[in-house]
Amino acid sequence: MAGKVLLLDLTENSETALTLLKALSSETRLAILAYLGERTVNVNEIALALQIAPSSATTHIKILEKADLIRTEFIPATHGLQKLCARTYDDVHIRLERIPETSQHTFSIAMPIGQFVDFDVHPTCGLVNAEHMIGLLDTPSSFYEPEHVSAQLLWFGHGHVTYRFPNHLPATAAAIRLDLSAEVCSEAPLHHLNWPSDITVWINGIEIGTWTSPADFGGERGLLTPEWWETKDTQYGLLKIWSVTQEGSFIDGKNISKIPIDQLKLQEKPYIEVRLGVKPNAQHVGGMNIFGERFGNYPQPIVLKVNFEYPKL
């Protein structure tokens, strides 16, 4: 099962990044993180396991704690207090911004998951925002509730939701790459760690490809998932990136179809239409969850990014 993930963007907060990277630049501190795993143990146990002095263990733990890589608490002991340590994250993902060529340009748009313009959803289905349920459970008409725009998690057994992103592509430019990223997973009653679902993406009505989600992740709280949402229910998804280039369509860099970016005809409309869904006749009809920036493990909604270039003079 996927664990707690820290997504570190080196382009957004260099001070935080440096603190974390310095904390990881030690074999001893890496060994402490590996030893902790899912344990919650005191400093003396760590020192004994790694065969280092307790004072040295304390120093390394303070550095890891400052970088938010471990969390600590004091509890009563036979003599005074003892300090317990637990690992905060199981994975650290570092995002390196690609520096575009000087002839290339980019626009990027973040779309709240509740801002869909069309839908066709079938139970199980529902929406919640960061505070409460929207409408009624397993009732498709809840997707018409005015409050749907505030949704931070939405789900359905099969069907689709459609979004329209404003098209900022200049009239004289040519799109050379489109990336669509979203945190998604399958949809099972409550949650299920073996629940495949074929999730498909369409751009401007063109099916670019399908990814099979392995599970509906739950049982362990997502990093951003509110405390009121029970851990028996869906908690987080996987961050997936669908891409379309002149060479074809890809998911996380793996080719999934031959559809090139020219076939999307991005210049024809003032918007770019994105549809995410599960076909009723798919091989794995396991539903779909879509997460907003305040639910799951990744602090982002659905993000569309387009690289383009002007014709050479």
C-alpha positions as CSV (number, residue, x, y, z in Angstrom):
1,M,0.0,0.0,0.0
2,A,1.2,3.5,-0.8
3,G,2.4,5.4,2.3
4,K,2.5,9.0,3.3
5,V,4.2,11.1,0.6
6,L,6.0,14.5,0.8
7,L,6.0,16.4,-2.5
8,L,8.9,18.8,-2.5
9,D,9.0,21.4,-5.3
10,L,12.5,22.9,-5.4
11,T,11.2,25.9,-7.4
12,E,8.8,27.1,-4.8
13,N,10.5,27.1,-1.4
14,S,14.3,26.9,-1.5
15,E,14.8,27.3,2.2
16,T,12.5,24.4,3.1
17,A,14.1,22.3,0.3
18,L,17.7,23.0,1.6
19,T,16.7,22.1,5.2
20,L,15.2,18.8,4.1
21,L,18.0,17.9,1.7
22,K,20.7,18.7,4.3
23,A,18.8,16.4,6.8
24,L,18.9,13.6,4.2
25,S,22.6,14.1,3.5
26,S,23.8,11.8,6.3
27,E,24.1,8.0,6.3
28,T,23.2,7.9,10.0
29,R,20.0,10.0,9.6
30,L,19.0,7.8,6.6
31,A,19.6,4.8,8.8
32,I,17.4,6.3,11.5
33,L,14.5,6.9,9.0
34,A,14.9,3.3,7.7
35,Y,14.9,1.9,11.2
36,L,11.8,3.8,12.3
37,G,9.6,2.5,9.4
38,E,6.2,2.2,11.0
39,R,7.6,2.0,14.6
40,T,7.3,4.6,17.3
41,V,10.4,4.2,19.6
42,N,12.4,6.2,22.0
43,V,15.8,7.7,21.5
44,N,17.7,5.1,23.5
45,E,16.2,2.3,21.4
46,I,17.4,4.1,18.2
47,A,20.9,4.6,19.6
48,L,21.1,0.9,20.6
49,A,19.8,-0.4,17.3
50,L,22.2,1.7,15.2
51,Q,25.1,1.3,17.7
52,I,25.6,5.0,18.2
53,A,25.8,7.2,21.4
54,P,22.5,8.4,22.7
55,S,23.8,12.0,22.5
56,S,24.6,11.5,18.8
57,A,21.2,10.0,18.2
58,T,19.6,13.0,19.9
59,T,21.5,15.4,17.6
60,H,20.5,13.6,14.5
61,I,16.8,13.4,15.6
62,K,16.7,17.1,16.2
63,I,17.9,17.7,12.6
64,L,15.3,15.3,11.2
65,E,12.6,16.9,13.4
66,K,13.5,20.4,12.1
67,A,13.1,19.1,8.6
68,D,9.7,17.6,9.5
69,L,10.9,14.1,8.6
70,I,10.1,12.8,12.0
71,R,7.7,13.8,14.7
72,T,8.3,13.4,18.4
73,E,6.4,13.5,21.7
74,F,7.3,13.1,25.4
75,I,5.5,10.6,27.6
76,P,5.9,9.7,31.3
77,A,8.6,7.1,32.1
78,T,9.8,5.5,35.3
79,H,12.2,8.3,35.8
80,G,11.0,11.6,34.2
81,L,10.0,11.7,30.6
82,Q,11.1,9.7,27.5
83,K,11.1,11.1,24.0
84,L,9.3,8.9,21.4
85,C,10.0,9.3,17.6
86,A,8.0,8.3,14.5
87,R,8.6,8.8,10.8
88,T,6.4,11.5,9.2
89,Y,6.7,10.3,5.6
90,D,7.4,7.0,3.8
91,D,8.3,8.7,0.4
92,V,9.8,12.0,-0.5
93,H,9.2,13.1,-4.1
94,I,11.4,15.9,-5.4
95,R,10.1,17.9,-8.4
96,L,12.7,19.5,-10.6
97,E,11.3,22.2,-12.9
98,R,12.2,21.7,-16.5
99,I,13.8,24.7,-18.0
100,P,12.2,25.3,-21.3
101,E,14.1,26.2,-24.4
102,T,14.1,29.9,-25.2
103,S,11.8,29.4,-28.2
104,Q,9.2,27.7,-26.1
105,H,6.4,29.1,-23.9
106,T,4.0,27.7,-21.3
107,F,0.7,28.3,-19.7
108,S,-0.7,26.4,-16.8
109,I,-4.2,26.4,-15.2
110,A,-5.3,24.8,-12.0
111,M,-8.9,23.7,-12.0
112,P,-10.9,23.0,-8.8
113,I,-12.4,19.5,-9.0
114,G,-15.9,20.8,-8.3
115,Q,-15.8,23.2,-11.3
116,F,-17.0,20.5,-13.8
117,V,-19.4,21.7,-16.6
118,D,-21.0,18.4,-17.3
119,F,-21.3,14.9,-15.8
120,D,-22.9,11.5,-16.1
121,V,-22.3,9.6,-12.8
122,H,-23.6,6.4,-11.4
123,P,-23.5,5.0,-7.9
124,T,-21.6,4.6,-5.8
125,C,-21.2,8.4,-6.1
126,G,-21.0,11.6,-4.1
127,L,-19.1,14.7,-3.2
128,V,-17.6,16.3,-0.1
129,N,-15.8,19.5,0.6
130,A,-13.3,20.1,3.4
131,E,-16.0,20.4,6.0
132,H,-19.0,18.1,5.1
133,M,-20.9,16.0,2.6
134,I,-22.5,17.8,-0.4
135,G,-26.1,16.6,-1.0
136,L,-27.0,13.0,-0.5
137,L,-24.9,9.9,-0.8
138,D,-25.2,7.8,-3.9
139,T,-27.6,10.3,-5.5
140,P,-26.4,11.7,-8.9
141,S,-28.6,14.8,-8.5
142,S,-26.2,15.9,-5.7
143,F,-23.7,16.8,-8.5
144,Y,-26.2,19.6,-9.4
145,E,-26.1,21.2,-5.9
146,P,-24.7,24.8,-6.1
147,E,-22.2,23.8,-3.4
148,H,-20.6,21.3,-5.9
149,V,-18.1,24.0,-6.8
150,S,-16.4,23.6,-3.4
151,A,-15.9,19.9,-3.7
152,Q,-12.5,18.5,-2.5
153,L,-13.3,14.8,-3.2
154,L,-15.8,13.4,-5.7
155,W,-16.4,9.8,-6.7
156,F,-18.6,7.6,-9.0
157,G,-18.9,3.9,-10.0
158,H,-18.8,4.6,-13.7
159,G,-19.5,7.6,-15.9
160,H,-17.5,10.8,-16.3
161,V,-17.0,14.4,-15.3
162,T,-16.1,17.1,-17.8
163,Y,-14.1,20.4,-17.3
164,R,-13.4,23.3,-19.6
165,F,-10.1,25.1,-19.1
166,P,-9.7,28.6,-20.7
167,N,-7.5,28.3,-23.8
168,H,-4.6,30.7,-23.5
169,L,-2.9,29.5,-26.6
170,P,-2.0,32.5,-28.8
171,A,-3.5,32.5,-32.3
172,T,-0.2,32.3,-34.1
173,A,1.4,29.7,-31.8
174,A,1.5,25.9,-32.1
175,A,1.0,23.6,-29.2
176,I,3.8,21.1,-28.8
177,R,3.0,19.4,-25.5
178,L,0.0,19.1,-23.2
179,D,0.2,17.7,-19.7
180,L,-2.8,16.9,-17.4
181,S,-2.1,15.9,-13.8
182,A,-4.6,14.8,-11.2
183,E,-4.7,12.7,-8.0
184,V,-7.0,9.8,-8.7
185,C,-7.8,6.2,-7.7
186,S,-10.5,3.5,-8.0
187,E,-13.8,3.7,-6.2
188,A,-14.9,0.8,-4.0
189,P,-17.4,0.7,-1.2
190,L,-15.5,2.2,1.8
191,H,-12.0,1.3,0.3
192,H,-10.3,-1.8,-1.2
193,L,-6.6,-2.3,-1.8
194,N,-7.2,-4.7,-4.7
195,W,-9.8,-3.0,-6.8
196,P,-8.6,-2.3,-10.4
197,S,-10.4,0.3,-12.5
198,D,-9.8,1.6,-16.1
199,I,-9.7,5.4,-15.9
200,T,-9.8,7.1,-19.3
201,V,-9.1,10.7,-20.3
202,W,-10.5,12.6,-23.3
203,I,-9.2,15.9,-24.6
204,N,-11.6,17.9,-26.8
205,G,-13.6,14.8,-27.3
206,I,-10.6,12.7,-28.4
207,E,-9.8,9.7,-26.2
208,I,-6.1,9.8,-25.5
209,G,-5.7,6.7,-23.3
210,T,-6.6,4.7,-20.3
211,W,-4.7,3.9,-17.1
212,T,-5.7,1.0,-14.8
213,S,-5.8,2.2,-11.2
214,P,-4.8,-0.7,-8.8
215,A,-6.9,0.2,-5.8
216,D,-9.1,2.5,-3.7
217,F,-6.6,3.5,-1.0
218,G,-7.8,3.8,2.6
219,G,-7.2,2.5,6.1
220,E,-4.5,5.1,6.6
221,R,-5.2,8.8,6.6
222,G,-4.1,10.9,3.6
223,L,-1.7,13.8,4.4
224,L,-4.4,16.4,3.6
225,T,-7.5,14.4,4.3
226,P,-9.6,16.2,7.0
227,E,-9.9,14.5,10.4
228,W,-13.7,14.2,10.2
229,W,-13.5,11.9,7.2
230,E,-13.2,8.3,8.6
231,T,-10.1,6.3,7.7
232,K,-12.3,3.3,6.6
233,D,-13.3,5.5,3.6
234,T,-11.2,6.5,0.6
235,Q,-8.1,8.5,1.8
236,Y,-5.8,9.3,-1.1
237,G,-4.9,8.5,-4.6
238,L,-1.9,8.4,-7.0
239,L,-0.7,11.5,-8.8
240,K,-0.9,10.7,-12.5
241,I,0.2,12.7,-15.5
242,W,-1.3,12.2,-19.0
243,S,0.8,13.8,-21.7
244,V,0.2,14.4,-25.4
245,T,3.1,15.4,-27.7
246,Q,3.8,15.3,-31.4
247,E,4.9,11.7,-30.9
248,G,1.7,10.4,-29.3
249,S,0.0,10.2,-25.9
250,F,1.6,9.0,-22.6
251,I,0.9,8.4,-18.9
252,D,3.8,9.0,-16.6
253,G,6.1,8.8,-19.7
254,K,4.7,5.4,-20.9
255,N,3.1,5.4,-24.3
256,I,-0.6,4.6,-24.2
257,S,-1.9,5.6,-27.7
258,K,-0.8,7.1,-31.0
259,I,-2.9,10.2,-30.6
260,P,-0.6,13.3,-31.4
261,I,-1.2,16.8,-30.1
262,D,-2.2,18.1,-33.6
263,Q,-5.3,15.8,-33.5
264,L,-6.6,17.6,-30.5
265,K,-7.2,20.8,-32.6
266,L,-6.5,23.1,-29.6
267,Q,-6.7,26.2,-31.7
268,E,-10.4,25.7,-32.7
269,K,-12.1,26.7,-29.4
270,P,-11.7,29.3,-26.6
271,Y,-11.5,26.4,-24.1
272,I,-9.8,23.0,-23.8
273,E,-12.3,20.3,-22.8
274,V,-11.0,17.6,-20.4
275,R,-13.1,14.6,-19.5
276,L,-12.2,11.9,-17.0
277,G,-14.2,8.8,-16.5
278,V,-14.7,5.1,-16.4
279,K,-16.6,3.5,-19.3
280,P,-19.5,1.2,-18.4
281,N,-18.1,-1.5,-20.7
282,A,-14.4,-1.2,-19.6
283,Q,-12.5,-4.3,-18.7
284,H,-12.3,-3.1,-15.1
285,V,-15.3,-1.0,-14.1
286,G,-14.0,-0.1,-10.7
287,G,-15.1,3.5,-10.4
288,M,-13.1,6.7,-9.8
289,N,-12.1,9.1,-7.0
290,I,-10.8,12.6,-7.9
291,F,-9.0,14.6,-5.1
292,G,-8.7,18.3,-4.6
293,E,-5.9,20.3,-3.0
294,R,-7.4,19.7,0.5
295,F,-7.9,16.0,0.3
296,G,-5.5,13.1,-0.3
297,N,-1.7,13.3,-0.5
298,Y,-1.1,16.0,-3.1
299,P,-1.9,19.7,-2.6
300,Q,-3.2,20.4,-6.1
301,P,-6.5,20.2,-8.0
302,I,-6.6,19.2,-11.7
303,V,-3.7,20.9,-13.5
304,L,-3.5,21.5,-17.3
305,K,-0.2,22.7,-18.7
306,V,0.5,23.5,-22.4
307,N,3.8,24.1,-24.0
308,F,3.8,26.0,-27.3
309,E,6.1,27.8,-29.7
310,Y,5.8,30.5,-32.3
311,P,6.7,29.8,-35.9
312,K,10.3,30.7,-36.8
313,L,10.7,33.9,-38.8
